């Protein structure tokens, strides 16, 4: 059986994701689709709208055959580490191909750009350093460097969000010489950051989340998601009385900061260059999480990077913990179709990491980070629901679909 891997968050699953799955199978001629999916906290430093188990169920409803969790050590990270962790997991589960969404839609552009920049690596890195010393954030420094160095044709535009992530996936595969085919699908109709509905059937996850959080009904999003996703969202809100978003965690974050000194903050992952002092001088002035990040934001510190720092403060994640967990240690199975189970049976002896379906069956410092993140994720809910959500981390078996 041939497997194509995809790297996802499904926050929530929508019709654009369905298109991606279908095109991934078509381009790679694969029999099954394996998704590496972020857990409770996401790459842009945000809590997922609803739990990983519910998002795994959405994935299976859309045609994914295996859902593997991307551990916390990689899920709330900048693009390079996020991509490296996800690609290593797909390699460990013996994926034959990877397919990602991009604004470009041309895999040859990505490959050509990789070799071009790799050939001029020293110049590239020097230019990035120069722009950062001038006060630019890393993403802006990279975009400026890319523009300076790649005025020729047949290169991918690394100023666009999906192209940036896609390039990191390509780099992770090619730099490690992994035996994985590369494919990309062009994003259609809705842009990554679009906040409004601009199509009859395709909308960005950003615009869908905005409607979910601001609206009184889920009906307006029904043209953009499948029936299973809509029902899961409805049931989750009814059962847990919440969709997770940063403002729900603001009291907990503020409480954490009240207890911390500047020295203690310096031990938290990604807290660097004196930002700890700015954090401690700003949180008391803010009446909301949005206001807090607005006070912190500078040219060097992007909104996304600050959100990731806040995730690590909230979960008390130390630098040494993350630095000690820079390679995936396991494959945690969240869900499987019948085809997916057949694939695992076929490839069982070839898997490069242990496959975990029960939390109690595996002990590792990397999974300790996952459990802590899952525990903190529950604090946004009311007490009875916190207990239920936390129990799922320990007792929920992988979701099986026929």
C-alpha positions as CSV (number, residue, x, y, z in Angstrom):
1,X,0.0,0.0,0.0
2,X,1.3,3.5,-0.9
3,X,0.9,6.2,1.7
4,X,0.9,10.0,1.2
5,X,1.4,12.2,4.3
6,X,-0.1,15.5,5.1
7,X,0.7,17.9,7.9
8,X,-2.4,19.5,9.4
9,X,-4.2,21.3,12.3
10,X,-7.8,21.1,11.2
11,X,-8.9,24.1,13.3
12,X,-11.5,23.2,12.2
13,X,-11.7,20.8,9.2
14,X,-13.3,22.4,6.1
15,X,-13.9,22.0,2.4
16,X,-10.5,23.3,1.5
17,X,-9.0,20.5,3.6
18,X,-11.2,18.0,1.8
19,X,-9.8,19.3,-1.6
20,X,-6.3,18.9,-0.2
21,X,-6.9,15.3,0.8
22,X,-8.4,14.4,-2.6
23,X,-5.6,16.1,-4.6
24,X,-2.9,14.5,-2.4
25,X,-4.1,11.0,-3.2
26,X,-4.5,11.9,-6.9
27,X,-1.1,13.5,-7.3
28,X,0.8,10.8,-5.4
29,X,-1.3,7.8,-6.6
30,X,-1.5,6.8,-3.0
31,X,-3.8,4.2,-1.4
32,X,-4.1,5.9,2.0
33,X,-3.6,9.3,3.6
34,X,-1.7,9.8,6.8
35,X,-2.2,13.1,8.7
36,X,0.3,14.4,11.3
37,X,-2.0,16.7,13.3
38,X,-1.1,19.2,16.1
39,X,-2.4,18.5,19.5
40,X,-4.0,21.1,21.8
41,X,-1.8,24.1,20.9
42,X,-1.0,25.1,17.4
43,X,1.9,26.4,15.3
44,X,0.8,30.1,15.5
45,X,0.7,29.9,19.3
46,X,-3.0,29.4,19.6
47,X,-5.2,26.9,21.5
48,X,-7.1,24.6,19.1
49,X,-10.8,25.4,18.8
50,X,-11.7,21.9,20.1
51,X,-9.9,18.9,21.3
52,X,-7.5,16.7,19.2
53,X,-9.9,13.8,19.5
54,X,-12.7,15.7,17.9
55,X,-10.5,17.1,15.2
56,X,-9.2,13.5,14.5
57,X,-12.8,12.4,14.0
58,X,-13.2,15.3,11.6
59,X,-10.1,14.1,9.7
60,X,-11.4,10.6,9.4
61,X,-14.7,11.8,8.1
62,X,-12.9,13.7,5.3
63,X,-10.9,10.7,4.0
64,X,-7.8,10.6,6.2
65,X,-6.9,7.0,7.1
66,X,-4.4,7.5,10.0
67,X,-4.1,10.5,12.4
68,X,-0.9,10.8,14.3
69,X,-0.4,13.5,16.9
70,X,2.4,16.1,16.4
71,X,3.9,16.3,19.9
72,X,3.9,19.6,21.8
73,X,7.7,19.8,21.4
74,X,7.1,20.5,17.7
75,X,3.5,21.8,17.4
76,X,4.0,25.2,19.0
77,X,7.2,26.1,17.2
78,X,8.5,28.3,14.5
79,X,8.2,26.9,10.9
80,X,11.6,25.1,10.7
81,X,11.2,23.0,13.9
82,X,7.5,22.4,13.3
83,X,8.2,21.1,9.8
84,X,11.2,19.0,10.8
85,X,9.2,17.2,13.6
86,X,6.2,16.5,11.3
87,X,8.3,15.3,8.4
88,X,10.4,13.0,10.7
89,X,7.1,11.5,12.0
90,X,5.9,10.8,8.4
91,X,9.2,9.2,7.5
92,X,9.0,7.1,10.7
93,X,5.6,5.8,9.7
94,X,7.0,4.9,6.2
95,X,5.2,7.5,4.1
96,X,6.1,7.3,0.5
97,X,5.1,10.9,-0.3
98,X,4.2,14.2,1.3
99,X,1.7,16.7,-0.2
100,X,1.2,20.2,1.2
101,X,-0.9,23.2,0.3
102,X,0.8,26.3,-1.0
103,X,0.1,29.6,-2.8
104,X,2.5,28.5,-5.5
105,X,1.2,25.1,-6.5
106,X,4.4,24.2,-8.3
107,X,6.7,21.7,-6.6
108,X,9.6,22.4,-9.0
109,X,9.7,26.0,-7.7
110,X,10.2,24.8,-4.2
111,X,12.9,22.3,-5.1
112,X,14.7,24.8,-7.3
113,X,14.6,27.4,-4.5
114,X,15.9,24.9,-1.9
115,X,19.0,24.1,-4.0
116,X,19.5,27.8,-4.9
117,X,19.5,28.9,-1.3
118,X,21.5,25.9,-0.1
119,X,24.2,26.8,-2.6
120,X,24.3,30.3,-1.3
121,X,23.7,29.4,2.4
122,X,26.3,31.6,3.9
123,X,25.2,34.7,2.0
124,X,21.5,33.9,2.9
125,X,22.3,33.5,6.6
126,X,24.4,36.6,6.7
127,X,21.7,38.7,5.1
128,X,19.1,37.4,7.5
129,X,21.3,38.3,10.5
130,X,21.8,41.8,9.1
131,X,18.1,42.4,8.8
132,X,17.4,41.1,12.3
133,X,20.1,43.3,13.7
134,X,18.3,46.2,12.1
135,X,15.2,45.3,14.1
136,X,13.2,42.9,11.7
137,X,11.5,39.8,12.9
138,X,12.9,36.5,11.6
139,X,10.0,36.1,9.0
140,X,10.5,39.6,7.7
141,X,14.2,39.2,7.6
142,X,13.9,36.0,5.7
143,X,11.4,37.6,3.2
144,X,13.7,40.6,2.6
145,X,16.7,38.3,2.1
146,X,14.8,36.1,-0.3
147,X,13.6,39.1,-2.3
148,X,17.2,40.4,-2.5
149,X,18.7,37.0,-3.6
150,X,16.0,35.6,-5.9
151,X,15.1,38.2,-8.5
152,X,15.2,35.4,-11.1
153,X,12.3,33.2,-12.3
154,X,11.3,29.7,-11.1
155,X,11.7,30.4,-7.4
156,X,8.9,30.2,-4.9
157,X,7.6,33.4,-3.2
158,X,8.7,33.0,0.5
159,X,6.8,36.0,1.6
160,X,3.5,34.0,1.6
161,X,2.5,31.9,4.7
162,X,1.8,28.6,3.1
163,X,4.8,28.8,0.8
164,X,7.0,29.4,3.8
165,X,5.7,26.3,5.6
166,X,5.9,24.3,2.4
167,X,9.5,25.3,1.8
168,X,10.3,24.1,5.3
169,X,8.7,20.7,4.5
170,X,10.8,20.5,1.3
171,X,13.9,21.5,3.2
172,X,13.3,18.8,5.8
173,X,13.0,16.1,3.2
174,X,15.8,17.1,0.9
175,X,18.4,18.1,3.6
176,X,18.0,14.7,5.3
177,X,17.9,12.9,1.9
178,X,14.6,11.1,2.9
179,X,13.1,8.7,0.4
180,X,9.9,10.7,0.1
181,X,8.2,12.1,-3.0
182,X,7.2,15.8,-2.8
183,X,3.9,17.2,-4.1
184,X,2.0,20.5,-3.6
185,X,-1.6,21.6,-4.1
186,X,-2.4,25.2,-4.8
187,X,-4.7,26.9,-2.4
188,X,-8.0,27.7,-4.0
189,X,-10.4,30.6,-3.6
190,X,-9.6,31.6,0.1
191,X,-6.4,33.0,1.3
192,X,-4.7,31.8,4.5
193,X,-5.5,35.0,6.5
194,X,-8.9,35.8,4.9
195,X,-11.2,36.9,7.7
196,X,-14.4,37.0,5.6
197,X,-16.2,34.5,3.4
198,X,-15.3,35.2,-0.3
199,X,-16.6,32.0,-2.0
200,X,-19.7,29.9,-1.9
201,X,-18.0,26.7,-0.8
202,X,-14.4,27.4,0.2
203,X,-13.4,29.5,3.2
204,X,-10.2,29.9,5.3
205,X,-10.1,28.4,8.7
206,X,-9.5,32.0,10.0
207,X,-12.8,33.2,8.6
208,X,-14.7,30.1,9.9
209,X,-13.3,30.5,13.4
210,X,-14.2,34.2,13.4
211,X,-17.8,33.3,12.5
212,X,-17.9,30.6,15.1
213,X,-16.6,32.9,17.9
214,X,-18.7,35.9,16.9
215,X,-21.9,34.3,15.8
216,X,-24.9,32.9,17.7
217,X,-25.3,30.0,15.3
218,X,-23.1,27.6,13.4
219,X,-25.5,27.8,10.4
220,X,-23.4,30.4,8.5
221,X,-20.4,28.1,8.3
222,X,-22.5,25.1,6.9
223,X,-21.6,25.8,3.2
224,X,-17.9,25.5,4.1
225,X,-17.7,22.3,6.2
226,X,-19.0,18.8,5.8
227,X,-22.0,17.5,7.8
228,X,-19.8,15.5,10.3
229,X,-17.7,18.6,11.1
230,X,-20.8,20.7,11.7
231,X,-22.3,18.1,14.0
232,X,-19.0,17.7,15.9
233,X,-18.8,21.4,16.5
234,X,-22.4,21.6,17.6
235,X,-22.0,18.6,20.0
236,X,-18.7,20.0,21.4
237,X,-20.3,23.4,22.2
238,X,-23.3,21.7,23.8
239,X,-21.3,19.2,25.8
240,X,-18.4,21.4,27.0
241,X,-20.1,24.9,26.7
242,X,-16.9,26.3,25.1
243,X,-14.8,26.7,22.0
244,X,-11.2,27.3,23.1
245,X,-9.5,30.6,22.3
246,X,-6.9,32.8,23.9
247,X,-9.2,35.1,25.9
248,X,-10.5,32.1,27.9
249,X,-6.9,31.5,29.0
250,X,-6.0,35.1,29.9
251,X,-6.9,34.8,33.6
252,X,-4.7,31.7,33.9
253,X,-1.8,33.3,32.0
254,X,-2.1,36.5,34.2
255,X,-2.1,34.4,37.4
256,X,1.1,32.6,36.2
257,X,2.8,35.9,35.5
258,X,1.8,37.3,38.9
259,X,3.9,34.5,40.5
260,X,7.0,34.9,38.2
261,X,10.2,36.9,38.5
262,X,12.3,38.1,35.6
263,X,14.8,35.3,36.4
264,X,12.1,32.6,36.3
265,X,10.8,33.9,33.0
266,X,14.2,33.7,31.5
267,X,14.0,29.9,31.9
268,X,10.9,29.6,29.7
269,X,11.4,28.4,26.2
270,X,11.6,31.2,23.6
271,X,11.9,34.0,26.2
272,X,15.0,35.8,25.0
273,X,16.7,39.2,24.5
274,X,15.1,40.9,27.5
275,X,11.4,40.3,26.5
276,X,10.8,39.0,30.1
277,X,11.1,42.6,31.4
278,X,8.6,43.8,28.8
279,X,6.2,41.0,29.7
280,X,6.3,41.7,33.4
281,X,5.8,45.5,32.9
282,X,2.9,44.9,30.5
283,X,0.6,42.3,31.9
284,X,-0.8,44.5,34.7
285,X,-1.8,47.2,32.2
286,X,-3.8,44.8,30.0
287,X,-7.5,43.9,30.5
288,X,-7.5,41.2,27.8
289,X,-5.1,38.9,26.1
290,X,-5.4,40.9,22.8
291,X,-4.5,44.1,24.7
292,X,-1.5,42.3,26.3
293,X,-0.1,41.1,23.0
294,X,-0.7,44.6,21.5
295,X,1.4,46.1,24.3
296,X,4.2,43.5,23.7
297,X,4.4,43.6,20.0
298,X,7.5,45.1,18.3
299,X,9.1,44.9,14.9
300,X,11.3,42.1,16.2
301,X,8.5,40.2,18.1
302,X,5.6,39.2,15.9
303,X,2.2,38.5,17.2
304,X,2.7,34.8,16.4
305,X,6.0,34.5,18.2
306,X,4.5,36.3,21.3
307,X,1.6,33.9,21.3
308,X,4.0,30.9,21.3
309,X,5.9,32.5,24.2
310,X,2.6,32.8,26.1
311,X,1.8,29.1,25.4
312,X,5.1,28.1,26.9
313,X,4.6,30.4,29.9
314,X,1.1,28.9,30.4
315,X,2.5,25.4,30.2
316,X,5.7,26.2,32.2
317,X,7.8,24.8,29.4
318,X,11.5,25.3,30.1
319,X,14.3,25.7,27.6
320,X,16.1,22.6,28.6
321,X,13.0,20.5,28.2
322,X,12.4,21.6,24.6
323,X,16.1,21.4,23.7
324,X,16.3,17.8,25.1
325,X,13.3,16.8,22.9
326,X,14.4,17.9,19.4
327,X,13.6,14.6,17.7
328,X,10.3,12.7,17.7
329,X,10.3,9.7,20.1
330,X,7.0,8.0,19.2
331,X,4.0,7.8,16.9
332,X,0.8,8.5,18.9
333,X,-2.2,7.2,17.1
334,X,-5.3,9.3,17.4
335,X,-7.5,7.7,14.8
336,X,-7.7,5.1,12.0
337,X,-9.8,3.9,9.2
338,X,-10.1,0.3,8.1
339,X,-7.6,1.0,5.4
340,X,-5.3,2.6,7.8
341,X,-5.3,-0.4,10.1
342,X,-4.5,-2.6,7.1
343,X,-1.5,-0.3,6.3
344,X,-0.2,-0.5,9.9
345,X,-0.4,-4.3,9.8
346,X,1.5,-4.4,6.6
347,X,4.2,-1.9,7.7
348,X,4.4,-2.8,11.4
349,X,7.9,-4.2,11.3
350,X,9.2,-1.3,9.2
351,X,8.0,1.5,11.6
352,X,11.0,3.6,12.9
353,X,9.4,4.6,16.1
354,X,7.1,2.9,18.7
355,X,3.4,3.2,17.9
356,X,1.5,4.4,20.9
357,X,-2.3,3.8,21.3
358,X,-2.4,3.9,25.1
359,X,-0.9,6.7,27.1
360,X,0.0,4.3,30.0
361,X,2.0,2.0,27.7
362,X,4.8,4.5,27.1
363,X,7.0,6.8,29.2
364,X,9.2,9.6,27.9
365,X,9.9,13.2,28.7
366,X,8.5,14.2,25.3
367,X,5.1,12.7,26.1
368,X,5.2,14.4,29.6
369,X,5.2,17.7,27.7
370,X,2.1,16.5,25.8
371,X,0.2,15.5,28.9
372,X,1.1,18.8,30.6
373,X,-0.2,20.8,27.5
374,X,-3.4,18.7,27.5
375,X,-3.9,19.4,31.2
376,X,-3.5,23.2,30.7
377,X,-5.7,23.1,27.6
378,X,-8.7,22.1,29.9
379,X,-8.5,25.1,32.2
380,X,-10.5,27.2,29.8
381,X,-13.6,25.0,30.5
382,X,-15.7,25.0,33.6
383,X,-14.7,22.6,36.4
384,X,-16.9,19.6,35.5
385,X,-15.9,19.8,31.9
386,X,-12.2,20.2,32.8
387,X,-12.3,16.8,34.4
388,X,-14.0,15.2,31.4
389,X,-11.5,16.7,28.9
390,X,-8.5,15.7,31.0
391,X,-9.8,12.1,31.4
392,X,-9.9,11.8,27.6
393,X,-6.1,12.3,27.5
394,X,-5.7,9.2,29.6
395,X,-8.6,7.0,28.7
396,X,-9.7,7.9,25.1
397,X,-8.6,5.0,22.7
398,X,-7.8,5.8,19.1
399,X,-11.0,6.6,17.1
400,X,-11.7,3.7,14.8
401,X,-13.7,4.2,11.6
402,X,-14.8,1.3,9.3
